[in-house]
Amino acid sequence: MKDSPLRRKVYDILTEISWADISRQYFGKSSSWMYHKLDGIDGNGGEGGFTEEEMKQLKGALCDLADRIRRVADSL
């Protein structure tokens, strides 16, 4: 597992959420695609983190998930 700058940014929630589910639900991609992106590599082992557009999409996915969690917590 590579220690990429993005992986360090998401470290606090890294094991708390399903990156595979985020990959499928918000990107329509496989779990390996997501883990490669988090590690900053492409499918062939070279450099290949998130594009600027994908990073915006990831931010939106995390914000959506946070909102959904908040709504559930508020309903308890």
Stockholm file with secondary structure:
# STOCKHOLM 1.0

chainA/1-76         MKDSPLRRKVYDILTEISWADISRQYFGKSSSWMYHKLDGIDGNGGEGGFTEEEMKQLKGALCDLADRIRRVADSL
#=GR chainA/1-76 SS CCCCHHHHHTGGGTTTSCHHHHIIIIICCCHHHHHHHHHTBCTTSSBCCCCHHHHHHHHHHHHHHHHHHHHHHHHC
#=GC SS_cons        CCCCHHHHHTGGGTTTSCHHHHIIIIICCCHHHHHHHHHTBCTTSSBCCCCHHHHHHHHHHHHHHHHHHHHHHHHC
//
